[in-house]
Amino acid sequence: MQNERVVIVDGTVWTSIGGPLAALQVLADVEAALAQAGEKTADAAPAETNPAALDCAEGFRPFDHELLASEPLCLPIAPQRIVALDIASLELALLIGQPPVVTSDWMLQEMPLLLPQYADTLAGIEAVGYPAELEKILLLKPDIILAPEDTIDVEQARAIAPLVVPEQVIYDDWKLGMQFWSEVLNVPDFYAQMEANYNARVAELQAALGQPDELEVSVISASTYGLYLWMPDSPPGAILADVGLARPEAQSLVGEDAIARYGEKQYIEISEERLDLADGDALFYFTYASTDPKIAGEESAFIKTFEQKPLWQTLNAVKAKKAFFVPGYWWRSQSYLLANKVIDDLFTYLTDTEATTPTEIPFPAAAVSSASTPKTRLIQTVMGEIAVPVSPQRVVVLDTGELDNTLALGVKPVGAPLADAQEYQGYLTGQLDGISEIGPVGEPSLEAILALKPDLILGSKQRHEAIYPQLAEIAPTVFVESLRVPWQDNFRLHAEALGKSAEAEQLLADYEAHVAETQKALGDKLDTTISIIRFRPDQVRLYLKGSFIGYILQDVGLKRPPAQDKDEFATEISLEQIADVDADYIFLTGYNTEDSDLAKFMESELWTTLNAVKAGQVEPVDDDTWISGLGIQAANHVLDDLVGYLTKAK
C-alpha cells in the first residue's frame, strides 16, 4: 500500500487452471499493471520514441521504421518461430528458409496455387482464422508476430511475443512491404538483391516494349465480389507504373482525385453497365485463387458467364483479342515473387520475347553463418574471417579513404585522423563536425582509439599491419589489403563491414551513371592522352594505371602515354626523364610543393619542349581529390574536374 501498487484483477482467471487463454489474460494484466506503475516488462511496447534509447535483452535489437505503426520495440536478431499474417511476410519467411509456424488460413488456401514451388512447405504450416485465434498462437510459442492491425487483437498479441504492425500503405506496392519485412527479419541486403533483380527484369521488359508509355493497359478484377478497376496505387498498378505503361484515363486517378470522381480510391467498383471504363489497348482481368473446390468452382463459373456478357464483347480490347485472363497472383501481387509473375505475364502478352533474368534468387545462406554470435556477423578480410557488429555504432577510421567512404554511406565515425583530413581532404569540409582526433594516418594513437570505445575499426594492411594485433584487441578490425586496387573493391568491403552493402551498390550505380555522363560530355576528348605528375618534397612521381586516379581514368576510358600505360601504382622520375611526362594533357598536383622540384621542372628548357606545355594544356588539379581522397566522394569530384578541364575553352 505504501507504493500504491494494488491492482484489481479477475480472480476467476488468476486462480483457475484455465489453459492458454487464461495465461494470456494474466500476461495482459501484469503488463498493464507494470505500465501503470511506471515500470516495463520485456514484452511491453516501449515508451521511448528513440530506438537507441531501448534497453534490449541479449539476442534482441532495437527496431524503428517509418512504416512501423507503433512505437519502437525490441526484436529478436535471428527469429526462429515466426507468425506471418500477410502475404509479403509469409513469402519472405519462405525465401529465407524460415517458414512461419503459423499463418492465415486464407493464405494457405491461395498460396500453394500462386507459389507451387512452396506447396509442400506450406502444407506443414499451422493455420489461424481471421482474426487470428490467440490461444493457438500462444501454444506455438512464437518469438515474433508479423501482422496487419486488422488480423489480430493487437493488445493481447503483444503479451505473447514482439508484435510488428505495419502501416497500411505497404500493401500499395510490393517493394514497400518486402523492404519493411526484410528489415524486420534483419535481412535488408537480401531485399536489395530482390529489388535489383526486379529492376533488371523491368528494364528488359521496357526494352522489349520499346515505347511502353504509348500502350494503355487496363486492369480489373471480376469475381463473385463484383467488378473493380485497379488503379495505379494498387499492387499491380504499381508494377505497371514501374514499367512505364500508360493507363486508360478512367484508371489513371490516385488518392483524392479518384475519390472526387468515384467516391473511393485504389479499387473502384463498377457496374456491368460501365464496363466501358475497363477498356484499353490491352486488358488484364482476374479473380482470386483458392484450393477450396467449392470456391474455385464458383469463381470459374462466374468468369465463364462474365465473358459472354454482351457489353464485355463490345470492348475494343476484347474484339482485338487483347483481353487476357490471368491467374490470381495479379490480385495478390504485393510480394517479390508474385510481382515478378506479373512481369512474366506482361512479357507473354505484350511482347514477342521473354525475360532472360531469372525470377527467384537464392537467399545467401553464408550471411547467416552459425559461427556468428547473435549480435555479430562474419565477413572475410585479408586478415581472415572477422566477426563484426550487425549494426556498428562507434566506428574509427584510420585513413582518408575509409573516412570518405563511411561518410558517403551515412555513417559518421567517432574517430579519424582529423588533422590529416582537414589538410588533405578539403572537399569533406562540413562533414567532419563531431569526429574526434586519433592522430595522423602514419601514426595513429592507440590510446586515443581505446578511449573512444569503438565497436569497429576500418583500415588497411598496407598502412597499419604492424599495429593490427593491438587494434584487434580494442575492437573488431577490418582491413583492406591495399590502396592500390580498384577503389570500388575497398568501398564494397567498407560497406559490408558497416552493414551498408545495399546503399553502397546504389552509390556505385550512381557513380557509373556519372561516368556515362562524363563520357558523353567529353565526346572526342576520350581519345586524349592524360599524364598525372605529383610533386612533393624529395619526390616526383608519375601516377600509373594502378593508382586511385589511374582507375578513375580507366573507368572513363581516357588513355595514358606509353611511359604511363602500366598496371602499376606509380614510378619516380628525375628531370632527365621528363619526356615520360608528355601527353595531350598534363595534370599536375602535389603538396608542400614549395619544397619540391616543381619549380626546377617548370623552369627547365626540357619542360618547354613538351607537347602539352606548348599547347597550353597543363592543368594544376586538387591533390585532395585526385590523390589523397581514395573514396567514392573524391572519385565523383574527379569526374567533374575532368569535364571542366578537358572541355574548357582555351
C-alpha positions in Angstrom: 0.0 0.0 0.0 2.9 2.4 0.6 3.7 2.5 -3.1 0.1 2.4 -4.2 0.6 -0.7 -6.4 -2.5 -2.6 -5.7 -4.2 -3.8 -8.8 -7.7 -5.4 -9.1 -7.7 -8.5 -11.3 -10.2 -11.1 -12.3 -9.9 -13.7 -9.6 -11.6 -16.4 -11.7 -8.9 -16.1 -14.3 -5.9 -15.8 -12.0 -6.9 -18.7 -9.7 -8.2 -21.1 -12.4 -6.2 -23.7 -14.4 -7.8 -22.2 -17.4 -5.3 -23.0 -20.2 -3.6 -20.7 -22.7 -6.3 -18.0 -22.8 -6.3 -17.7 -19.1 -2.5 -17.4 -19.2 -2.8 -14.8 -21.9 -5.1 -12.7 -19.8 -2.8 -12.9 -16.8 0.1 -11.7 -19.0 -2.0 -8.8 -20.2 -3.0 -7.9 -16.6 0.7 -8.0 -15.5 1.7 -5.8 -18.4 -1.0 -3.3 -17.7 -0.2 -3.2 -14.0 3.5 -2.7 -14.6 2.9 0.0 -17.1 0.7 1.9 -14.6 3.5 1.6 -12.0 5.9 3.3 -14.4 7.9 0.0 -14.9 8.3 -2.1 -18.1 8.3 -5.7 -19.0 10.5 -7.3 -21.6 7.4 -7.7 -23.9 5.8 -4.4 -23.2 5.8 -1.8 -26.0 8.5 0.7 -25.1 7.5 4.2 -24.3 10.6 5.7 -25.9 10.3 7.1 -29.4 14.1 6.8 -30.0 15.1 3.2 -30.7 18.6 3.9 -29.5 17.1 4.5 -26.0 15.7 1.0 -25.8 17.5 -1.4 -23.5 17.1 -4.6 -25.4 17.9 -8.0 -23.9 20.7 -10.2 -25.2 19.8 -11.6 -28.6 17.4 -8.7 -29.3 17.9 -5.4 -31.2 16.1 -2.0 -31.2 13.8 -1.5 -34.2 12.1 1.5 -35.6 10.9 2.3 -39.1 8.8 5.0 -40.8 6.3 2.3 -41.8 6.0 0.8 -38.3 2.6 1.5 -36.9 3.7 1.5 -33.3 6.5 2.9 -31.0 10.0 1.4 -31.5 10.4 -2.1 -30.0 13.0 -4.8 -29.4 13.0 -7.6 -31.9 14.9 -10.9 -32.0 18.1 -10.6 -34.1 17.6 -14.1 -35.6 13.9 -15.1 -35.2 13.2 -18.8 -35.5 9.4 -19.1 -34.7 7.6 -16.6 -36.9 3.9 -15.8 -37.1 3.3 -14.2 -40.6 -0.2 -13.0 -41.3 0.2 -11.2 -44.6 1.5 -12.3 -48.0 4.8 -10.4 -48.1 6.0 -11.5 -44.7 4.9 -15.1 -45.5 6.8 -15.1 -48.8 9.9 -13.6 -47.3 9.9 -16.2 -44.5 9.8 -18.9 -47.2 12.5 -17.3 -49.2 15.0 -17.1 -46.3 14.4 -20.7 -45.2 12.4 -19.8 -42.1 8.9 -20.9 -42.8 6.4 -19.5 -40.3 5.0 -21.7 -37.6 1.5 -20.3 -38.4 -0.2 -18.1 -41.0 -3.7 -17.2 -42.0 -6.0 -20.0 -43.4 -7.0 -17.9 -46.4 -3.3 -17.7 -47.5 -2.9 -21.4 -47.1 -5.8 -21.8 -49.5 -4.3 -19.4 -52.1 -0.6 -19.5 -51.9 0.0 -23.2 -52.9 -1.6 -22.2 -56.3 0.3 -18.9 -56.5 3.7 -20.3 -55.5 3.5 -24.0 -56.3 7.2 -24.5 -55.6 6.4 -23.9 -51.9 3.3 -26.0 -51.8 4.9 -28.8 -49.7 6.3 -26.3 -47.2 3.0 -24.5 -46.9 1.3 -27.8 -46.2 3.3 -28.1 -42.9 2.3 -24.6 -41.6 -0.4 -24.3 -39.0 -3.5 -22.1 -39.9 -5.3 -19.5 -37.9 -8.5 -17.7 -38.9 -9.4 -14.0 -39.3 -8.8 -12.5 -36.8 -6.2 -14.9 -35.6 -7.0 -17.2 -32.6 -4.6 -16.1 -29.9 -4.9 -19.4 -28.0 -3.5 -21.3 -30.9 -0.7 -18.7 -31.4 0.2 -18.9 -27.7 0.6 -22.7 -27.8 3.0 -22.4 -30.8 5.4 -20.2 -28.7 6.4 -17.7 -31.4 9.3 -15.3 -30.9 7.9 -12.7 -33.3 4.5 -11.9 -34.8 4.1 -10.1 -38.1 0.6 -8.9 -38.6 -1.6 -6.2 -40.1 -3.6 -4.5 -37.5 -6.9 -6.0 -38.6 -5.7 -9.6 -38.4 -5.1 -9.9 -34.7 -6.0 -8.5 -31.3 -3.0 -6.2 -31.0 -3.0 -5.5 -27.3 -3.2 -9.2 -26.3 -0.9 -10.3 -29.0 1.9 -8.1 -27.6 1.8 -10.2 -24.4 2.8 -13.3 -26.4 5.8 -12.1 -28.5 7.1 -8.9 -30.1 4.4 -7.7 -32.4 5.2 -5.8 -35.6 2.3 -4.0 -37.2 2.9 -2.1 -40.4 1.2 1.0 -41.8 -1.4 0.1 -44.4 0.5 1.8 -47.2 2.8 -1.2 -47.5 0.1 -3.1 -49.4 0.0 -0.5 -52.2 3.4 -1.5 -53.7 5.2 -4.8 -53.2 8.5 -3.0 -52.7 7.3 -1.2 -49.6 6.1 -4.4 -47.9 9.1 -6.6 -48.8 11.6 -3.9 -47.8 9.8 -3.4 -44.5 9.6 -7.1 -43.6 13.2 -7.6 -44.7 14.3 -5.0 -42.2 12.1 -6.6 -39.5 13.6 -10.0 -40.1 17.1 -8.5 -40.3 17.9 -9.4 -43.9 18.0 -5.9 -45.6 20.8 -6.9 -48.0 18.5 -9.7 -49.4 15.9 -7.2 -50.2 18.4 -5.1 -52.1 19.2 -8.2 -54.2 15.4 -8.7 -54.8 15.0 -5.1 -55.9 18.0 -5.2 -58.2 16.7 -8.4 -59.8 13.2 -6.9 -60.3 14.7 -3.7 -61.7 16.7 -5.7 -64.2 13.6 -7.6 -65.3 11.7 -4.3 -65.6 14.5 -2.8 -67.8 14.4 -5.9 -70.0 10.6 -5.5 -70.4 10.9 -1.8 -71.2 13.5 -2.6 -73.9 11.2 -5.3 -75.4 8.2 -2.9 -75.4 10.1 0.0 -77.0 7.6 2.7 -76.0 5.6 1.4 -73.0 4.0 4.8 -72.4 2.2 4.6 -75.7 0.3 1.5 -74.6 -2.8 2.0 -72.4 -3.3 -1.1 -70.1 -6.5 -1.8 -68.2 -6.5 -3.9 -65.0 -9.8 -5.2 -63.5 -10.9 -7.9 -61.2 -14.0 -9.9 -62.0 -15.3 -12.2 -59.2 -18.4 -13.0 -57.2 -17.5 -10.0 -55.1 -18.1 -7.7 -58.1 -16.2 -5.8 -60.8 -13.4 -3.5 -59.8 -11.0 -1.2 -61.6 -7.5 -1.5 -60.1 -5.9 1.9 -60.0 -2.2 3.0 -60.2 -1.8 2.8 -56.4 -2.9 -0.8 -56.3 -0.2 -3.6 -56.3 -0.5 -4.5 -60.0 -0.9 -0.8 -60.8 2.4 0.0 -59.1 4.1 -2.7 -61.3 2.6 -1.2 -64.5 3.9 2.2 -63.3 7.4 0.8 -62.8 7.4 -0.5 -66.4 6.1 2.9 -67.6 2.9 1.6 -69.1 0.1 4.1 -69.6 -3.4 3.6 -68.1 -6.8 4.5 -69.6 -7.9 7.9 -68.3 -10.6 6.3 -66.2 -8.0 4.2 -64.4 -5.3 6.9 -64.0 -6.6 8.6 -60.9 -4.9 8.3 -57.5 -5.9 9.3 -54.0 -8.2 12.4 -53.7 -8.6 12.6 -57.5 -10.1 9.1 -57.5 -12.3 9.9 -54.5 -13.5 13.1 -56.2 -14.7 11.1 -59.2 -15.7 7.8 -57.8 -16.1 8.3 -54.1 -13.4 5.7 -53.4 -9.8 5.0 -54.4 -7.4 2.2 -55.4 -10.2 -0.3 -56.1 -13.2 1.2 -57.9 -16.4 -0.9 -58.1 -18.2 -0.6 -61.3 -21.5 -2.0 -62.7 -21.7 -4.1 -65.8 -23.3 -1.0 -67.5 -20.0 0.9 -67.0 -17.7 -1.8 -68.5 -16.6 0.9 -70.9 -14.4 2.1 -68.1 -12.5 -1.2 -68.3 -11.4 -0.8 -72.0 -7.9 -0.2 -73.1 -5.3 -1.1 -75.7 -4.8 -4.3 -73.6 -6.9 -5.5 -70.7 -5.9 -7.9 -67.9 -8.6 -9.4 -65.8 -8.5 -11.9 -63.0 -10.2 -13.4 -60.0 -8.7 -14.7 -56.8 -7.2 -18.2 -56.4 -8.4 -20.9 -53.9 -7.7 -24.5 -53.2 -11.2 -24.9 -51.9 -13.0 -26.7 -54.7 -16.3 -25.1 -54.0 -14.9 -21.5 -54.1 -12.8 -22.3 -57.1 -15.8 -23.7 -58.9 -17.9 -20.7 -58.1 -15.3 -18.2 -59.4 -14.6 -20.2 -62.5 -18.4 -20.3 -63.3 -18.6 -16.6 -62.7 -15.8 -15.8 -65.2 -17.3 -18.0 -67.9 -20.6 -16.2 -67.6 -19.0 -12.8 -67.4 -17.0 -13.4 -70.6 -20.3 -14.0 -72.5 -21.9 -10.7 -71.4 -22.8 -8.5 -74.5 -21.2 -5.4 -73.0 -18.0 -7.3 -72.4 -18.0 -8.4 -76.0 -18.2 -4.7 -77.2 -14.9 -3.7 -75.6 -12.2 -2.8 -78.1 -9.6 -4.9 -76.2 -11.9 -7.9 -76.4 -12.7 -7.5 -80.1 -9.0 -7.1 -80.8 -8.2 -10.3 -78.8 -6.2 -8.1 -76.3 -8.2 -9.1 -73.2 -6.2 -11.6 -71.2 -7.5 -13.6 -68.3 -4.5 -14.0 -65.9 -4.1 -16.0 -62.6 -4.8 -14.9 -59.1 -1.3 -13.6 -58.4 -2.4 -10.4 -60.0 -4.8 -10.0 -57.2 -2.1 -10.7 -54.6 0.9 -9.1 -56.3 2.1 -7.4 -53.1 5.3 -9.5 -52.8 8.5 -10.0 -54.8 7.8 -13.4 -56.4 4.2 -12.5 -57.2 5.2 -9.2 -58.7 7.7 -11.0 -60.9 4.9 -13.3 -62.1 3.0 -10.2 -63.3 6.2 -9.1 -65.1 6.3 -12.5 -66.8 2.7 -12.1 -68.0 3.5 -8.7 -69.4 6.3 -10.3 -71.4 4.0 -13.1 -72.6 1.0 -10.9 -73.7 2.6 -7.6 -74.7 5.9 -8.7 -76.4 7.3 -11.4 -78.6 10.1 -12.3 -76.2 10.6 -13.5 -72.6 12.8 -12.3 -69.7 16.3 -13.8 -69.5 16.8 -12.6 -65.9 15.6 -15.4 -63.5 12.7 -14.7 -61.3 13.8 -16.2 -58.0 17.2 -15.5 -56.4 18.6 -17.8 -53.7 18.9 -16.5 -50.2 22.7 -16.2 -49.3 23.0 -18.8 -46.6 26.5 -17.6 -45.8 25.1 -14.4 -44.5 23.6 -16.2 -41.5 26.6 -18.4 -40.7 26.1 -20.4 -37.5 29.6 -19.2 -36.4 28.3 -15.7 -35.9 27.1 -14.7 -32.5 23.5 -13.2 -32.3 24.8 -9.6 -32.4 27.6 -10.2 -35.0 28.1 -11.4 -38.5 31.1 -12.8 -40.2 32.9 -11.1 -43.1 36.1 -12.2 -45.0 39.1 -9.9 -44.9 42.7 -10.0 -45.8 43.4 -10.7 -42.1 41.0 -13.6 -42.0 37.3 -14.0 -41.1 36.2 -11.3 -38.7 33.0 -11.1 -36.6 31.7 -7.6 -36.8 28.6 -6.0 -35.2 25.4 -6.3 -37.0 24.9 -2.6 -36.8 28.2 -0.9 -35.7 27.6 2.4 -33.9 31.0 3.6 -32.9 33.4 3.4 -35.9 37.0 4.5 -36.0 38.7 5.0 -39.4 42.5 5.1 -39.9 42.9 6.7 -43.3 41.4 9.1 -45.8 39.7 6.5 -48.0 37.8 5.0 -45.0 36.7 8.4 -43.9 35.4 9.4 -47.4 33.5 6.1 -47.8 31.9 5.9 -44.3 30.6 9.5 -44.6 29.3 8.7 -48.1 27.4 5.7 -46.6 25.8 7.9 -44.0 28.0 6.8 -41.1 29.9 9.5 -39.1 32.9 7.9 -37.4 33.6 8.7 -33.8 37.3 8.9 -34.6 39.5 9.7 -37.6 42.9 11.2 -38.5 41.2 14.6 -38.3 44.1 16.9 -38.8 45.2 15.0 -41.9 41.6 15.1 -43.2 41.4 18.8 -42.7 44.7 19.3 -44.5 44.3 16.7 -47.3 40.6 16.3 -47.8 39.3 19.8 -48.1 36.3 18.6 -50.0 34.9 17.0 -46.8 34.6 20.4 -45.1 31.2 20.5 -43.4 31.1 16.7 -42.8 33.7 16.4 -40.1 31.9 18.1 -37.1 31.7 15.8 -34.1 34.6 13.5 -35.1 37.4 13.0 -32.6 41.2 13.1 -33.5 43.1 9.9 -33.3 46.4 11.2 -34.6 48.0 11.2 -38.1 47.5 8.5 -40.7 51.1 7.3 -40.3 51.0 7.0 -36.6 47.5 6.7 -35.0 47.3 6.9 -31.3 46.2 3.6 -29.8 45.3 5.4 -26.5 43.0 7.8 -28.3 41.3 5.0 -30.2 40.8 3.0 -27.0 39.3 6.0 -25.2 36.7 6.3 -28.0 35.4 2.7 -27.2 34.8 1.8 -30.9 32.9 -1.3 -31.9 34.5 -1.3 -35.4 37.9 -0.1 -36.8 38.5 0.3 -40.6 42.0 0.5 -42.0 44.4 -1.2 -44.4 47.1 -3.9 -44.2 49.3 -1.7 -46.4 49.3 1.2 -43.9 48.8 -0.4 -40.5 49.6 -4.1 -40.5 52.2 -3.6 -37.7 49.6 -2.5 -35.2 46.8 -4.8 -36.2 47.1 -7.1 -33.1 46.7 -4.1 -30.8 43.8 -2.7 -32.8 42.0 -6.1 -32.9 42.2 -6.2 -29.1 40.4 -2.9 -28.9 37.6 -3.7 -31.4 36.8 -5.8 -34.5 39.2 -4.5 -37.1 38.5 -4.8 -40.9 41.5 -4.2 -43.1 41.5 -3.9 -46.9 44.7 -5.3 -48.4 46.0 -2.3 -50.3 45.2 1.2 -51.5 46.5 0.1 -54.9 43.5 -1.8 -56.1 40.3 -0.5 -57.7 38.8 1.8 -55.1 35.4 0.2 -55.7 36.7 -3.1 -54.1 37.7 -1.3 -50.9 34.4 0.7 -50.9 32.4 -2.6 -51.0 34.3 -4.1 -48.1 33.9 -0.9 -46.0 30.2 -1.1 -46.8 29.9 -4.8 -45.9 31.6 -4.1 -42.5 29.2 -1.2 -41.8 26.1 -3.3 -42.9 25.6 -0.9 -45.8 26.0 -3.1 -48.8 22.7 -2.1 -50.4 23.5 1.6 -50.0 26.9 1.0 -51.5 25.6 -0.7 -54.6 23.2 2.2 -55.2 26.1 4.7 -54.8 28.2 2.7 -57.2 25.3 2.6 -59.7 25.1 6.4 -59.4 28.9 6.6 -60.0 28.6 4.5 -63.1 25.8 6.8 -64.3 28.2 9.8 -63.6 30.9 8.1 -65.6 28.5 7.7 -68.6 27.6 11.4 -68.3 31.3 12.3 -68.3 32.0 10.2 -71.4 29.1 11.8 -73.2 30.3 15.3 -72.2 33.9 14.6 -73.3 32.9 13.2 -76.7 36.0 13.2 -79.0 38.2 14.1 -76.0 38.0 10.4 -75.0 40.9 9.9 -77.4 43.0 12.3 -75.3 46.1 11.0 -73.5 46.4 12.0 -69.9 49.6 12.4 -67.7 49.5 12.6 -63.9 52.6 14.1 -62.2 52.8 14.7 -58.5 55.4 16.8 -56.7 56.2 16.5 -53.0 59.4 17.1 -51.0 62.2 14.9 -52.3 60.0 13.0 -54.7 58.4 13.4 -58.1 56.0 10.7 -59.2 54.1 9.7 -62.3 50.8 8.0 -61.2 50.1 5.0 -63.3 47.0 2.8 -64.1 47.1 1.0 -60.7 46.6 4.1 -58.6 43.3 5.7 -57.4 43.4 8.3 -60.2 44.6 5.7 -62.7 41.5 3.5 -62.0 39.2 6.5 -62.5 40.8 7.4 -65.8 40.3 3.8 -66.9 36.6 3.9 -65.8 36.1 6.9 -68.1 38.2 5.4 -70.9 40.9 8.0 -71.1 44.2 6.9 -72.5 47.7 7.2 -71.0 51.0 7.9 -72.8 53.2 4.9 -73.4 55.5 5.5 -70.4 52.5 5.5 -68.1 50.4 2.8 -69.7 51.3 0.2 -67.0 49.3 -1.7 -64.4 51.4 -0.4 -61.6 50.8 2.2 -58.9 53.4 4.9 -59.6 57.0 5.5 -60.7 59.5 8.1 -59.5 61.2 10.2 -62.2 64.0 12.7 -62.4 64.4 15.8 -64.6 66.3 13.7 -67.1 63.1 11.5 -67.6 60.9 14.5 -68.3 59.9 13.1 -71.7 57.9 10.4 -69.9 55.6 13.1 -68.6 54.4 14.3 -72.0 50.8 13.7 -73.2 47.9 15.7 -74.7 47.1 17.0 -71.2 49.4 17.1 -68.1 47.6 17.2 -64.8 49.9 18.5 -62.1 49.4 18.0 -58.4 51.3 17.7 -55.1 51.6 19.1 -51.6 54.3 21.2 -49.9 55.3 21.9 -53.5 57.5 24.9 -52.4 59.9 22.3 -51.0 59.7 20.1 -54.1 61.3 20.0 -57.6 58.2 21.7 -59.1 60.0 24.9 -59.9 63.0 23.1 -61.2 60.9 21.1 -63.7 58.8 24.0 -64.9 61.9 26.3 -65.4 63.7 23.6 -67.4 64.1 24.0 -71.1 63.1 20.4 -71.5 59.7 21.3 -69.9 59.0 23.8 -72.7 59.5 21.1 -75.3 56.6 19.0 -74.1 53.5 19.0 -76.4 51.1 19.6 -73.5 53.1 22.6 -72.4 53.3 24.1 -75.9 49.6 23.6 -76.3 48.8 25.3 -73.0 47.3 22.1 -71.7 49.0 21.8 -68.3 46.4 21.9 -65.5 47.1 22.1 -61.8 44.5 19.9 -60.0 43.3 19.3 -56.4 45.6 16.8 -54.7 42.9 16.3 -52.1 40.5 14.6 -54.5 42.9 13.3 -57.3 45.4 11.6 -55.0 44.5 11.7 -51.3 40.8 11.1 -51.2 40.8 7.4 -52.1 37.0 7.1 -51.8 33.7 7.4 -53.7 33.2 11.1 -52.9 36.6 12.0 -54.2 36.1 9.9 -57.3 32.9 11.8 -58.2 34.8 15.1 -57.8 37.4 13.9 -60.2 34.8 13.1 -62.8 33.5 16.7 -62.6 37.1 18.0 -62.9 37.8 16.0 -66.0 34.8 17.5 -67.8 35.8 21.0 -66.6 39.4 20.8 -67.7 39.1 18.9 -70.9 36.1 20.9 -72.3 37.0 24.4 -71.3 37.6 27.0 -74.0 41.3 27.9 -74.5 
